[in-house]
Amino acid sequence: MKMSYLQGLAAAIDEAMAADPGVIMMGSRMGGHFTAQENEAFADLLHRHAERIFMNVPIAEFGLAGAAAGAALAGGRPLLSFNIASFMLHGFPPIVNEAPNVHYTTGGRSIAPVTYYALGGIRGGGSSQHSHRLQAMLGNVPGLQLFVPATAGDAYGLLKWCLLKSRNPTVFFTHTDLLLSEDEFDPASPMLPVGSARISRAGHDITLIAHSVTVSRALEAADALAADHGVSAEVIDLRTLAPLDAATAVDSVRKTGHAVVVDECHKSFGVNAEIAATLAEAALSYLKAPVGRVATAEVPIPYNLNLEREISVTPDKIVQGTMSTLEGRASC
């Protein structure tokens, strides 16, 4: 079955609501710029489960984040959409300091299986206040799961798992550039286990480690590397950052001897810094060169689209970073 990323999200919510009356949906829209496509994908869901969908809510992220955590503590399984990840900053206290800690602070007696959804990333004219990538901040919170699916199939499977099976709070990040992408998958087939990375493309010269929107860009770069440089790049889709599947990355580096981490966050203190450090700890003897990193330039995101592209992660920059790493030079 071929399904868009948006359709995968809608199918996951629809099936979860049908399976568990405790699943509720609240907050803002989920489709970013793509109102028409979202309306089409979510039409049946909104009709069938209208009594458990609360989208006409105040612009009060702190209160909504707390209400969702409270609903989870009361036995529900809420999905709260912030629409844009930057808005999530206003709801940080419940997301960071309440929901992830409740299992620990109650001695295991309570859980808060709330799912916080947002579009994170550089989205085309979002500028400095609507283009945040919060993975590094939230990855530093014990007890909080962080899901970053790159495909429609994983968006469907991981979101449905969050809503029906997770016992922990989850931040579920998607990306504007992924919402209309399509994927061929069977919803009835078993999903790759949560916390397991996927080898999206096999290779033997270098490992490209990516997540979310950078997976498709790494795959495009891998095509160019093969065609233009004769380089065989293995591409790893992390799928989730917490839990993080370091073992798959280490196994790949054991084979290739080189690694480049591709991350839409900034380089300093970012996801790529954590993965590079992990490889230095666990795979140093296999590395033939330092781990390369390709990341967003360390500046506020500009509104101008040409400037935005100039500082963003692109397939061309991944190719440049890969060749620099293979040649033993510092990557971009």
KEKE-3310 file (N, C-alpha, C; in steps of 0.2 Angstrom, whole numbers, plus 5000, padded with zeros to 4 digits):
npx = (5004:5003:5006:5005:5015:5007:4995:4999:5001:4987:4981:4987:4982:4968:4966:4971:4963:4951:4954:4957:4948:4953:4962:4965:4964:4971:4974:4983:4984:4991:4997:5005:5010:5002:4987:4976:4979:4980:4967:4961:4967:4964:4950:4940:4944:4942:4928:4924:4928:4925:4920:4931:4941:4949:4952:4950:4956:4963:4977:4989:5001:5008:4998:4991:5001:5002:4989:4988:4998:4992:4980:4985:4991:4979:4974:4972:4977:4984:4986:4995:4996:5007:5009:5020:5037:5044:5034:5033:5042:5036:5029:5038:5040:5030:5033:5046:5049:5039:5030:5041:5047:5038:5036:5047:5047:5036:5039:5037:5024:5015:5012:5014:5009:5009:5009:5018:5017:5025:5030:5046:5061:5069:5059:5056:5056:5052:5060:5069:5062:5053:5058:5065:5075:5073:5079:5091:5090:5079:5084:5092:5084:5081:5069:5061:5055:5061:5055:5059:5054:5057:5050:5034:5029:5036:5032:5018:5019:5026:5019:5007:5011:5016:5003:4996:5004:5015:5023:5029:5032:5032:5041:5036:5043:5040:5043:5041:5045:5044:5030:5022:5029:5029:5027:5029:5021:5015:5003:4999:5010:5024:5032:5048:5057:5054:5067:5077:5088:5087:5095:5096:5102:5114:5132:5150:5161:5159:5150:5134:5125:5109:5094:5076:5072:5085:5088:5083:5090:5103:5102:5100:5113:5121:5118:5123:5137:5140:5138:5147:5159:5162:5160:5154:5142:5135:5119:5111:5096:5091:5079:5073:5079:5079:5074:5091:5099:5114:5122:5119:5125:5139:5142:5141:5151:5162:5163:5164:5174:5174:5164:5151:5140:5124:5115:5101:5101:5111:5129:5137:5135:5125:5114:5123:5135:5134:5132:5144:5153:5149:5153:5167:5170:5165:5169:5182:5194:5190:5189:5196:5198:5194:5177:5166:5155:5140:5131:5118:5122:5129:5120:5106:5091:5088:5076:5075:5074:5085:5096:5092:5094:5107:5113:5108:5107:5111:5110:5122:5131:5132:5139:5151:5155:5157:5167:5177:5180:5183:5195:5203:5202:5195:5177:5163)
npy = (4994:5011:5026:5043:5052:5061:5054:5042:5046:5050:5038:5030:5037:5036:5022:5019:5026:5019:5007:5010:5018:5027:5035:5051:5067:5082:5100:5109:5111:5098:5097:5108:5119:5112:5113:5108:5095:5090:5091:5082:5070:5068:5069:5058:5052:5063:5064:5051:5051:5062:5066:5064:5073:5087:5101:5115:5125:5136:5147:5142:5136:5131:5128:5118:5108:5104:5100:5089:5080:5078:5072:5060:5055:5052:5041:5042:5042:5053:5063:5077:5091:5103:5109:5118:5116:5126:5132:5123:5127:5135:5126:5119:5116:5106:5096:5093:5093:5087:5076:5067:5064:5058:5044:5040:5048:5044:5032:5022:5020:5027:5032:5042:5042:5051:5059:5071:5080:5088:5099:5100:5109:5116:5125:5133:5149:5150:5157:5164:5162:5151:5140:5130:5116:5105:5093:5091:5097:5091:5078:5077:5074:5063:5049:5053:5049:5051:5052:5051:5049:5045:5041:5037:5025:5022:5033:5030:5017:5020:5031:5025:5015:5023:5028:5017:5008:5013:5016:5028:5046:5054:5064:5067:5070:5077:5083:5097:5095:5082:5078:5076:5066:5050:5032:5015:5003:4990:4991:4980:4973:4968:4980:4987:4985:4997:5009:5003:5005:5008:5001:5010:5010:5000:4999:5001:5009:5021:5027:5035:5043:5047:5056:5059:5072:5072:5060:5056:5066:5061:5049:5054:5060:5049:5043:5052:5051:5038:5039:5049:5049:5036:5031:5020:5022:5019:5021:5025:5026:5033:5033:5033:5044:5044:5030:5027:5019:5014:5003:4998:5008:5007:4994:4996:5005:4998:4990:4999:5009:5023:5037:5049:5060:5066:5080:5091:5100:5112:5111:5112:5105:5097:5083:5076:5078:5070:5057:5056:5057:5045:5035:5038:5033:5019:5014:5017:5010:5005:5016:5024:5038:5054:5056:5063:5078:5085:5099:5111:5129:5139:5150:5161:5156:5162:5172:5175:5165:5161:5164:5155:5142:5143:5141:5128:5110:5101:5089:5091:5097:5086:5077:5084:5084:5071:5067:5075:5069:5056:5059:5063:5075:5089:5089:5098)
npz = (5000:4996:5004:5009:5020:5029:5028:5034:5047:5050:5048:5059:5070:5069:5069:5082:5090:5088:5093:5107:5119:5127:5120:5115:5106:5104:5103:5090:5072:5062:5050:5045:5032:5023:5021:5013:5010:5022:5027:5018:5022:5035:5036:5037:5050:5058:5058:5062:5075:5082:5095:5103:5100:5101:5095:5094:5103:5116:5113:5121:5126:5137:5147:5139:5137:5151:5153:5145:5150:5162:5159:5154:5166:5172:5166:5153:5135:5128:5113:5109:5099:5094:5082:5077:5081:5088:5095:5106:5115:5124:5132:5140:5154:5159:5149:5151:5164:5171:5166:5161:5173:5182:5184:5190:5202:5208:5213:5203:5203:5195:5178:5163:5149:5137:5121:5113:5099:5085:5071:5067:5063:5048:5038:5027:5025:5039:5047:5062:5073:5071:5067:5074:5080:5091:5095:5102:5114:5120:5120:5131:5142:5154:5154:5144:5128:5111:5096:5078:5064:5047:5036:5029:5033:5045:5052:5053:5060:5072:5078:5081:5090:5100:5104:5108:5115:5122:5138:5142:5142:5126:5114:5098:5083:5067:5050:5039:5026:5024:5024:5013:5007:5000:5004:5001:5010:5021:5032:5040:5042:5053:5063:5062:5077:5091:5095:5087:5073:5055:5041:5028:5016:5009:5011:5008:5010:5018:5032:5033:5045:5049:5053:5053:5041:5036:5032:5019:5012:5014:5007:4994:4993:4994:4982:4973:4977:4973:4959:4955:4961:4964:4977:4989:5000:5015:5022:5037:5045:5060:5066:5080:5093:5106:5113:5108:5095:5096:5093:5080:5072:5076:5072:5058:5056:5059:5048:5037:5041:5041:5045:5044:5052:5050:5052:5056:5066:5075:5075:5087:5102:5098:5091:5082:5089:5100:5094:5087:5098:5104:5094:5095:5107:5107:5094:5090:5087:5075:5066:5052:5050:5058:5064:5053:5052:5047:5047:5052:5049:5062:5066:5069:5061:5044:5037:5023:5009:5000:5008:5019:5013:5010:5023:5027:5029:5015:5001:4993:5002:5011:5002:5000:5014:5016:5006:5011:5024:5020:5014:5024:5029:5039:5040:5034)
capx = (5000:5007:5003:5009:5017:5001:4990:5001:4999:4980:4979:4989:4977:4962:4966:4972:4956:4946:4956:4957:4944:4957:4966:4961:4968:4970:4979:4983:4984:4997:5000:5009:5007:4998:4980:4971:4981:4979:4960:4959:4970:4961:4943:4937:4946:4939:4921:4922:4930:4924:4919:4938:4946:4948:4957:4948:4959:4967:4984:4991:5005:5010:4992:4989:5005:5000:4983:4989:5001:4987:4976:4989:4991:4972:4973:4971:4983:4983:4991:4994:4999:5009:5010:5027:5041:5045:5029:5034:5046:5031:5026:5043:5039:5027:5036:5053:5050:5034:5029:5046:5049:5032:5037:5053:5045:5031:5042:5034:5016:5011:5015:5011:5010:5007:5013:5018:5018:5027:5034:5052:5065:5069:5053:5055:5053:5050:5064:5073:5057:5048:5062:5069:5076:5074:5081:5097:5088:5075:5087:5095:5079:5079:5062:5057:5056:5061:5055:5060:5053:5059:5046:5027:5028:5038:5027:5012:5020:5029:5014:5002:5014:5015:4996:4993:5008:5020:5022:5032:5030:5036:5040:5036:5045:5040:5046:5037:5048:5042:5023:5019:5032:5025:5030:5025:5022:5010:5001:4998:5017:5027:5036:5055:5056:5056:5074:5081:5089:5087:5100:5092:5106:5120:5138:5156:5166:5158:5143:5131:5120:5105:5087:5071:5073:5091:5089:5082:5095:5109:5101:5102:5120:5124:5117:5128:5144:5142:5139:5152:5165:5163:5160:5149:5140:5129:5115:5108:5091:5091:5071:5072:5085:5079:5081:5096:5102:5121:5125:5119:5130:5145:5143:5142:5158:5166:5163:5166:5180:5173:5157:5148:5134:5121:5110:5099:5103:5118:5135:5138:5130:5119:5114:5129:5140:5132:5134:5152:5156:5148:5158:5174:5170:5164:5172:5188:5198:5188:5189:5202:5198:5189:5170:5164:5149:5137:5125:5116:5127:5128:5117:5099:5088:5086:5069:5076:5075:5092:5100:5091:5097:5114:5115:5105:5110:5109:5114:5128:5135:5134:5144:5157:5158:5159:5174:5182:5181:5187:5202:5206:5201:5189:5171:5159)
capy = (5000:5017:5031:5048:5053:5063:5049:5037:5049:5050:5031:5028:5040:5033:5015:5019:5028:5014:5002:5012:5024:5032:5039:5058:5071:5089:5105:5112:5107:5093:5097:5114:5123:5108:5112:5104:5088:5087:5090:5076:5064:5068:5070:5052:5052:5069:5063:5046:5051:5069:5067:5064:5077:5094:5105:5122:5126:5142:5147:5142:5129:5128:5125:5112:5103:5102:5096:5082:5076:5077:5067:5054:5053:5050:5035:5043:5042:5059:5066:5084:5093:5110:5111:5120:5114:5132:5133:5119:5130:5138:5121:5115:5113:5099:5091:5092:5092:5084:5070:5062:5062:5055:5037:5040:5052:5040:5025:5017:5019:5031:5033:5047:5040:5057:5060:5078:5080:5094:5099:5103:5110:5122:5123:5137:5155:5150:5162:5162:5160:5146:5134:5127:5109:5104:5086:5090:5099:5086:5072:5077:5073:5056:5047:5056:5046:5056:5049:5056:5045:5048:5038:5037:5018:5023:5038:5026:5012:5023:5035:5020:5012:5028:5029:5011:5003:5016:5018:5034:5051:5054:5069:5065:5076:5076:5089:5099:5092:5075:5077:5074:5060:5043:5026:5009:4998:4986:4992:4974:4969:4970:4986:4987:4987:5004:5009:5000:5009:5005:5002:5012:5009:4996:5002:4998:5014:5026:5026:5041:5042:5053:5055:5063:5074:5071:5053:5057:5070:5057:5044:5057:5061:5043:5042:5056:5049:5032:5041:5054:5047:5029:5029:5016:5025:5015:5026:5023:5030:5031:5032:5036:5046:5041:5026:5028:5013:5015:4997:4998:5013:5004:4989:4999:5008:4992:4988:5004:5012:5030:5039:5056:5061:5072:5083:5098:5104:5115:5107:5113:5102:5094:5076:5074:5078:5064:5051:5056:5055:5038:5032:5038:5028:5012:5012:5021:5006:5004:5022:5026:5045:5057:5056:5070:5081:5090:5102:5118:5134:5141:5156:5161:5154:5168:5172:5175:5158:5160:5163:5149:5137:5143:5138:5122:5104:5099:5083:5093:5097:5079:5074:5087:5082:5064:5067:5078:5064:5050:5062:5064:5083:5091:5090:5105)
capz = (5000:4995:5008:5011:5028:5032:5028:5039:5054:5051:5049:5065:5075:5068:5072:5089:5093:5087:5098:5114:5120:5131:5116:5113:5102:5106:5101:5084:5066:5061:5043:5043:5026:5018:5024:5009:5010:5029:5027:5015:5025:5042:5036:5040:5057:5062:5058:5066:5082:5084:5102:5107:5096:5104:5091:5095:5110:5117:5111:5128:5126:5144:5149:5135:5139:5157:5153:5142:5155:5167:5156:5154:5173:5174:5163:5146:5131:5124:5108:5109:5093:5095:5076:5075:5087:5091:5100:5111:5120:5129:5136:5142:5161:5159:5145:5153:5172:5175:5163:5161:5180:5186:5185:5195:5208:5212:5214:5199:5204:5190:5171:5159:5142:5133:5115:5111:5092:5082:5065:5069:5057:5044:5034:5021:5027:5046:5051:5068:5078:5069:5063:5079:5080:5098:5097:5106:5120:5123:5121:5137:5147:5155:5154:5138:5122:5106:5089:5073:5059:5041:5031:5030:5036:5052:5055:5055:5065:5078:5081:5083:5095:5106:5107:5111:5119:5126:5145:5144:5137:5120:5109:5091:5078:5060:5047:5034:5020:5024:5025:5007:5004:5000:5005:5000:5016:5023:5039:5044:5043:5059:5062:5065:5085:5093:5097:5082:5067:5049:5036:5022:5010:5011:5007:5012:5010:5023:5035:5034:5050:5049:5055:5050:5035:5033:5029:5012:5009:5014:5002:4988:4993:4992:4974:4969:4978:4969:4952:4953:4965:4965:4984:4992:5006:5019:5025:5043:5048:5067:5068:5086:5096:5113:5114:5102:5093:5094:5090:5072:5069:5077:5067:5051:5056:5059:5041:5033:5044:5041:5047:5044:5055:5046:5057:5054:5072:5075:5076:5094:5107:5094:5090:5079:5093:5104:5090:5086:5104:5105:5090:5098:5113:5105:5088:5089:5084:5068:5062:5049:5050:5062:5062:5050:5054:5043:5052:5050:5051:5069:5066:5069:5054:5041:5033:5016:5007:4998:5014:5022:5009:5011:5030:5028:5026:5008:4998:4991:5008:5013:4998:5002:5020:5015:5003:5016:5029:5016:5012:5030:5031:5043:5036:5035)
cpx = (5004:5003:5008:5010:5011:4996:4992:5000:4992:4978:4981:4984:4971:4961:4967:4966:4951:4948:4956:4953:4948:4961:4962:4967:4966:4976:4978:4984:4991:5000:5004:5006:5002:4991:4976:4973:4980:4971:4958:4961:4966:4953:4939:4938:4942:4931:4920:4924:4930:4923:4926:4943:4944:4954:4956:4950:4962:4974:4988:4995:5007:5004:4990:4994:5004:4994:4984:4993:4996:4982:4979:4990:4984:4970:4972:4978:4982:4988:4989:4999:5001:5010:5017:5031:5043:5040:5029:5038:5042:5029:5031:5042:5036:5030:5043:5053:5044:5033:5035:5048:5044:5033:5042:5050:5040:5033:5039:5027:5012:5015:5011:5013:5007:5012:5012:5021:5020:5031:5041:5057:5065:5064:5052:5052:5050:5054:5066:5068:5052:5052:5067:5069:5078:5077:5086:5095:5084:5078:5091:5090:5078:5072:5058:5060:5056:5061:5055:5060:5054:5054:5039:5026:5030:5034:5021:5014:5022:5023:5009:5005:5014:5008:4993:4997:5013:5018:5025:5030:5035:5035:5041:5037:5044:5043:5042:5039:5046:5035:5020:5023:5028:5030:5026:5026:5015:5008:5001:5005:5020:5032:5043:5054:5058:5063:5079:5082:5088:5093:5096:5095:5112:5126:5144:5161:5165:5151:5140:5125:5116:5098:5082:5072:5080:5092:5088:5087:5102:5108:5103:5109:5123:5123:5123:5136:5145:5143:5145:5159:5167:5163:5154:5147:5134:5125:5111:5102:5090:5084:5070:5079:5085:5073:5085:5099:5110:5124:5125:5124:5137:5147:5144:5149:5163:5168:5166:5173:5179:5165:5156:5141:5131:5115:5108:5099:5109:5123:5136:5133:5124:5119:5120:5135:5140:5134:5141:5155:5155:5152:5165:5175:5170:5167:5178:5193:5196:5189:5196:5203:5193:5182:5169:5157:5146:5131:5123:5121:5125:5126:5109:5096:5086:5079:5070:5078:5082:5097:5099:5094:5104:5117:5113:5109:5107:5113:5121:5133:5137:5139:5151:5160:5160:5166:5179:5184:5185:5194:5206:5206:5195:5183:5168:5154)
cpy = (5006:5023:5037:5049:5056:5058:5043:5040:5048:5042:5028:5031:5037:5026:5015:5021:5023:5008:5003:5018:5029:5037:5046:5062:5078:5094:5108:5108:5103:5094:5103:5118:5119:5107:5108:5097:5085:5086:5084:5070:5063:5068:5064:5051:5057:5067:5057:5047:5058:5070:5067:5068:5084:5099:5113:5124:5133:5141:5148:5136:5127:5125:5118:5107:5100:5098:5089:5078:5074:5071:5060:5051:5050:5044:5035:5042:5047:5061:5073:5087:5101:5113:5112:5119:5120:5133:5129:5122:5133:5133:5117:5112:5106:5094:5089:5090:5089:5077:5065:5060:5058:5048:5036:5043:5048:5033:5020:5016:5022:5032:5039:5046:5045:5057:5067:5078:5087:5094:5103:5103:5116:5121:5128:5144:5155:5155:5159:5159:5154:5140:5130:5119:5108:5097:5086:5092:5094:5079:5071:5076:5066:5055:5049:5053:5052:5052:5054:5052:5049:5046:5038:5030:5019:5028:5034:5022:5015:5027:5030:5016:5017:5028:5023:5007:5007:5017:5024:5040:5052:5061:5066:5070:5073:5083:5090:5096:5085:5073:5074:5068:5054:5037:5020:5004:4995:4987:4986:4971:4972:4976:4984:4989:4994:5004:5005:5004:5005:5006:5004:5010:5005:4999:4999:5003:5019:5025:5033:5040:5048:5051:5060:5065:5073:5064:5053:5061:5066:5052:5048:5059:5055:5041:5045:5054:5043:5034:5045:5053:5040:5027:5026:5018:5021:5021:5023:5028:5028:5030:5035:5038:5045:5036:5027:5021:5014:5009:4996:5002:5010:4999:4991:5002:5003:4989:4993:5008:5020:5031:5047:5056:5067:5074:5090:5102:5108:5110:5107:5110:5098:5086:5073:5074:5072:5058:5051:5054:5047:5033:5032:5034:5021:5010:5015:5017:5004:5010:5023:5034:5047:5057:5063:5072:5086:5092:5109:5123:5137:5148:5156:5159:5160:5167:5171:5167:5156:5159:5157:5143:5137:5140:5131:5116:5102:5093:5085:5094:5091:5076:5077:5085:5075:5063:5070:5072:5058:5053:5064:5071:5084:5092:5097:5105)
cpz = (5000:4999:5009:5019:5032:5033:5033:5046:5055:5052:5056:5071:5075:5071:5079:5093:5093:5092:5105:5115:5124:5127:5114:5109:5103:5103:5095:5078:5066:5054:5041:5038:5023:5021:5020:5010:5017:5030:5024:5019:5032:5042:5039:5048:5061:5063:5063:5074:5085:5092:5106:5104:5098:5101:5092:5102:5110:5115:5118:5129:5133:5147:5146:5137:5146:5157:5150:5146:5160:5165:5156:5161:5175:5171:5156:5142:5126:5119:5108:5103:5094:5088:5074:5082:5091:5097:5107:5117:5126:5134:5139:5149:5161:5155:5147:5160:5175:5172:5163:5168:5184:5188:5191:5202:5212:5213:5210:5199:5198:5183:5168:5152:5137:5127:5113:5103:5089:5076:5067:5063:5053:5038:5028:5023:5035:5050:5058:5073:5077:5065:5068:5078:5087:5100:5102:5113:5124:5124:5127:5143:5148:5156:5148:5132:5116:5099:5083:5066:5052:5035:5034:5034:5043:5055:5057:5061:5072:5082:5084:5089:5101:5109:5110:5116:5124:5133:5147:5139:5131:5116:5102:5086:5071:5057:5041:5027:5019:5023:5019:5004:5005:5001:5004:5006:5017:5030:5043:5046:5050:5058:5065:5073:5086:5096:5092:5076:5061:5045:5030:5015:5012:5007:5011:5012:5016:5025:5036:5039:5050:5052:5052:5043:5032:5030:5021:5008:5009:5008:4995:4987:4991:4985:4971:4971:4974:4962:4950:4956:4966:4972:4986:4999:5009:5023:5031:5045:5055:5069:5075:5089:5103:5114:5107:5101:5091:5091:5083:5069:5070:5073:5060:5051:5056:5052:5037:5035:5043:5043:5046:5047:5052:5051:5056:5060:5071:5077:5084:5098:5104:5094:5087:5084:5098:5100:5089:5092:5106:5101:5092:5103:5111:5099:5086:5085:5077:5063:5059:5048:5056:5060:5059:5053:5049:5046:5049:5053:5058:5069:5067:5061:5050:5038:5026:5014:5004:5003:5018:5019:5010:5018:5031:5026:5020:5006:4996:4996:5011:5009:4999:5009:5020:5012:5007:5021:5026:5015:5018:5032:5035:5038:5038:5041)
residu = (MET:LYS:MET:SER:TYR:LEU:GLN:GLY:LEU:ALA:ALA:ALA:ILE:ASP:GLU:ALA:MET:ALA:ALA:ASP:PRO:GLY:VAL:ILE:MET:MET:GLY:SER:ARG:MET:GLY:GLY:HIS:PHE:THR:ALA:GLN:GLU:ASN:GLU:ALA:PHE:ALA:ASP:LEU:LEU:HIS:ARG:HIS:ALA:GLU:ARG:ILE:PHE:MET:ASN:VAL:PRO:ILE:ALA:GLU:PHE:GLY:LEU:ALA:GLY:ALA:ALA:ALA:GLY:ALA:ALA:LEU:ALA:GLY:GLY:ARG:PRO:LEU:LEU:SER:PHE:ASN:ILE:ALA:SER:PHE:MET:LEU:HIS:GLY:PHE:PRO:PRO:ILE:VAL:ASN:GLU:ALA:PRO:ASN:VAL:HIS:TYR:THR:THR:GLY:GLY:ARG:SER:ILE:ALA:PRO:VAL:THR:TYR:TYR:ALA:LEU:GLY:GLY:ILE:ARG:GLY:GLY:GLY:SER:SER:GLN:HIS:SER:HIS:ARG:LEU:GLN:ALA:MET:LEU:GLY:ASN:VAL:PRO:GLY:LEU:GLN:LEU:PHE:VAL:PRO:ALA:THR:ALA:GLY:ASP:ALA:TYR:GLY:LEU:LEU:LYS:TRP:CYS:LEU:LEU:LYS:SER:ARG:ASN:PRO:THR:VAL:PHE:PHE:THR:HIS:THR:ASP:LEU:LEU:LEU:SER:GLU:ASP:GLU:PHE:ASP:PRO:ALA:SER:PRO:MET:LEU:PRO:VAL:GLY:SER:ALA:ARG:ILE:SER:ARG:ALA:GLY:HIS:ASP:ILE:THR:LEU:ILE:ALA:HIS:SER:VAL:THR:VAL:SER:ARG:ALA:LEU:GLU:ALA:ALA:ASP:ALA:LEU:ALA:ALA:ASP:HIS:GLY:VAL:SER:ALA:GLU:VAL:ILE:ASP:LEU:ARG:THR:LEU:ALA:PRO:LEU:ASP:ALA:ALA:THR:ALA:VAL:ASP:SER:VAL:ARG:LYS:THR:GLY:HIS:ALA:VAL:VAL:VAL:ASP:GLU:CYS:HIS:LYS:SER:PHE:GLY:VAL:ASN:ALA:GLU:ILE:ALA:ALA:THR:LEU:ALA:GLU:ALA:ALA:LEU:SER:TYR:LEU:LYS:ALA:PRO:VAL:GLY:ARG:VAL:ALA:THR:ALA:GLU:VAL:PRO:ILE:PRO:TYR:ASN:LEU:ASN:LEU:GLU:ARG:GLU:ILE:SER:VAL:THR:PRO:ASP:LYS:ILE:VAL:GLN:GLY:THR:MET:SER:THR:LEU:GLU:GLY:ARG:ALA:SER:CYS)
# end
